[in-house]
Amino acid sequence: MTRWGVLGAARINQHVLEGAALAEGTSFVAIAARDRDRAQEQADTFDIGTVYGSYDELLADPGVEAVYIPLPNGLHVEWSVRALEAGKHVLCEKPLARTEAEARRAFATARSAERLLMEAFMWRHLPQTQVACDLVAQGAVGELRMIRVWFGFLLSRSGDPRLDPAQQGGALMDVGCYCVSAARLLAGEPDAVAAQAVRDAGRADGVDVRVAATMRFPGHVLAHFDCALDLPQGHGLQVVGSEAALEIDDPWFGREPGIRVRAADGTVEEIEADAADPYRAQLEDLAGAIADGRGPLLDRAEVVGQARSLQALLRAMSNDEEDVR
Ligand SMILES: NC(=O)c1ccc[n+]([C@@H]2O[C@H](COP(=O)([O-])OP(=O)(O)OC[C@H]3O[C@@H](n4cnc5c(N)ncnc54)[C@H](OP(=O)(O)O)[C@@H]3O)[C@@H](O)[C@H]2O)c1
């Protein structure tokens, strides 16, 4: 049984702690928040025994073996490193880092501390994701040529860290990272990227609230994605090859799992995938890795590659554009 602690009384904890209640080999024993009362509230709801009024106190607790980090993006690497240095295994919310160097730094700390570090891309743990990958690998779409993927929603909460450049907010870091993760899972590491962004309130120093981007992969595979914090909720994935297109309506949460393969002649095959709680599955994956000494599903190469792509896309979004006229 891995004994977990959580840093911050974040909203996402609701899903993760519900998943934890069902997860094998996992027990949340401590929670810390800057405001101790807010931590106490979540502790009462989820039957967590120990409450701290600071993150450092939780990291000093020898009864905590692993830490879940649901802090704003700008604090992910800092607190992952601190937790690893304190001898804890770490599950850090996505995206771990926006630069390759930061991701490498976090994994170098994990290596010297001999602890595991995993990025919490829960969609990767859905059975639907694995079924889709297997289908593409088995040639269900023919030769892979194009990936279309999107994720957007309307962010209405004022003061949300997602709108704060200092907290590494923005649509790419919040939801576009899922699109990047999907394209890389299916096509490997990109050779080149391009991107356009619309900034918060039109301010040059505002976070990106809407992005359209392209990625070019080895083997003449292209991907294009869009992501947004200012569009009605929407998501989807299409993987298009020389013979067919594979489509998933709900690739990130898999609430109603299912895959369609649409052939060139218009016939459609519906393929089932098991439903699963992805938050539970990612905890079980890391707890299993801690217990067995095997690698977790998302390893260092995967997480560093993801950060490298995000870095390139952020740079592309900031580059001067060529005027069309
Ligand atoms: N995988 C998913 O499905 C999913 C879904 C949503 C979000 N996320 C990720 O989870 C993370 C948290 O998202 P959320 O929406 O749950 O965030 P949230 O409700 O805003 O919570 C963030 C927590 O960070 C702490 N914090 C520490 N320093 C802070 C600062 N300077 N400003 C603001 N908060 C600070 C706060 O903890 P205290 O309680 O200590 O004050 C707060 O509870 C993000 O990285 C996001 O990308 C993942």
The ligand as an SDF file (V2000), in Angstrom:
LIG
                    3D

 48 52  0  0  0  0  0  0  0  0999 V2000
   -5.9670   15.9410  -15.3080 N   0  0  0  0  0  0  0  0  0  0  0  0
   -7.0710   16.6380  -15.2650 C   0  0  0  0  0  0  0  0  0  0  0  0
   -8.1590   16.1710  -15.5660 O   0  0  0  0  0  0  0  0  0  0  0  0
   -6.9850   18.0640  -14.7800 C   0  0  0  0  0  0  0  0  0  0  0  0
   -8.1530   18.8120  -14.6710 C   0  0  0  0  0  0  0  0  0  0  0  0
   -8.0680   20.0990  -14.1330 C   0  0  0  0  0  0  0  0  0  0  0  0
   -6.8310   20.6080  -13.7800 C   0  0  0  0  0  0  0  0  0  0  0  0
   -5.7130   19.8650  -13.9360 N   0  0  0  0  0  0  0  0  0  0  0  0
   -4.3970   20.4040  -13.5480 C   0  0  0  0  0  0  0  0  0  0  0  0
   -4.3510   20.4420  -12.1370 O   0  0  0  0  0  0  0  0  0  0  0  0
   -3.6880   21.6070  -11.7040 C   0  0  0  0  0  0  0  0  0  0  0  0
   -4.6190   22.3640  -10.7680 C   0  0  0  0  0  0  0  0  0  0  0  0
   -5.7880   22.7420  -11.4430 O   0  0  0  0  0  0  0  0  0  0  0  0
   -7.1300   23.1610  -10.6410 P   0  0  0  0  0  0  0  0  0  0  0  0
   -8.0940   23.6720  -11.6280 O   0  0  0  0  0  0  0  0  0  0  0  0
   -7.5500   22.0610   -9.7410 O   0  0  0  0  0  0  0  0  0  0  0  0
   -6.5360   24.3800   -9.8310 O   0  0  0  0  0  0  0  0  0  0  0  0
   -7.0810   25.1900   -8.5580 P   0  0  0  0  0  0  0  0  0  0  0  0
   -8.3970   24.7120   -8.1120 O   0  0  0  0  0  0  0  0  0  0  0  0
   -6.8820   26.6160   -8.9140 O   0  0  0  0  0  0  0  0  0  0  0  0
   -6.0390   24.7350   -7.4450 O   0  0  0  0  0  0  0  0  0  0  0  0
   -4.7040   25.0300   -7.5030 C   0  0  0  0  0  0  0  0  0  0  0  0
   -4.1380   24.9090   -6.0790 C   0  0  0  0  0  0  0  0  0  0  0  0
   -2.8180   25.4350   -6.1380 O   0  0  0  0  0  0  0  0  0  0  0  0
   -2.5090   26.0180   -4.8650 C   0  0  0  0  0  0  0  0  0  0  0  0
   -1.6740   27.1990   -5.0330 N   0  0  0  0  0  0  0  0  0  0  0  0
   -0.4470   27.3390   -4.5080 C   0  0  0  0  0  0  0  0  0  0  0  0
    0.0910   28.4960   -4.8750 N   0  0  0  0  0  0  0  0  0  0  0  0
   -0.8160   29.1360   -5.6330 C   0  0  0  0  0  0  0  0  0  0  0  0
   -0.8400   30.3710   -6.2790 C   0  0  0  0  0  0  0  0  0  0  0  0
    0.1890   31.2110   -6.2250 N   0  0  0  0  0  0  0  0  0  0  0  0
   -1.9490   30.6990   -6.9740 N   0  0  0  0  0  0  0  0  0  0  0  0
   -3.0040   29.8660   -7.0380 C   0  0  0  0  0  0  0  0  0  0  0  0
   -3.0320   28.6390   -6.4540 N   0  0  0  0  0  0  0  0  0  0  0  0
   -1.9510   28.2970   -5.7390 C   0  0  0  0  0  0  0  0  0  0  0  0
   -3.8080   26.2810   -4.1770 C   0  0  0  0  0  0  0  0  0  0  0  0
   -3.6620   25.4570   -3.0750 O   0  0  0  0  0  0  0  0  0  0  0  0
   -3.9840   25.8580   -1.5770 P   0  0  0  0  0  0  0  0  0  0  0  0
   -5.1540   25.0020   -1.3570 O   0  0  0  0  0  0  0  0  0  0  0  0
   -2.7590   25.4730   -0.8630 O   0  0  0  0  0  0  0  0  0  0  0  0
   -4.2910   27.3250   -1.5030 O   0  0  0  0  0  0  0  0  0  0  0  0
   -4.9030   25.7000   -5.0620 C   0  0  0  0  0  0  0  0  0  0  0  0
   -5.7430   24.8430   -4.3300 O   0  0  0  0  0  0  0  0  0  0  0  0
   -3.2680   22.3690  -12.9510 C   0  0  0  0  0  0  0  0  0  0  0  0
   -1.9380   22.0700  -13.2590 O   0  0  0  0  0  0  0  0  0  0  0  0
   -4.1730   21.8160  -14.0470 C   0  0  0  0  0  0  0  0  0  0  0  0
   -3.5040   21.7900  -15.3230 O   0  0  0  0  0  0  0  0  0  0  0  0
   -5.7650   18.6080  -14.4210 C   0  0  0  0  0  0  0  0  0  0  0  0
  1  2  1  0
  2  3  2  0
  2  4  1  0
  4  5  1  0
  4 48  2  0
  5  6  2  0
  6  7  1  0
  7  8  2  0
  8  9  1  0
  8 48  1  0
  9 10  1  0
  9 46  1  0
 10 11  1  0
 11 12  1  0
 11 44  1  0
 12 13  1  0
 13 14  1  0
 14 15  2  0
 14 16  1  0
 14 17  1  0
 17 18  1  0
 18 19  2  0
 18 20  1  0
 18 21  1  0
 21 22  1  0
 22 23  1  0
 23 24  1  0
 23 42  1  0
 24 25  1  0
 25 26  1  0
 25 36  1  0
 26 27  1  0
 26 35  1  0
 27 28  2  0
 28 29  1  0
 29 30  1  0
 29 35  2  0
 30 31  1  0
 30 32  2  0
 32 33  1  0
 33 34  2  0
 34 35  1  0
 36 37  1  0
 36 42  1  0
 37 38  1  0
 38 39  2  0
 38 40  1  0
 38 41  1  0
 42 43  1  0
 44 45  1  0
 44 46  1  0
 46 47  1  0
M  CHG  2   8   1  16  -1
M  END
$$$$
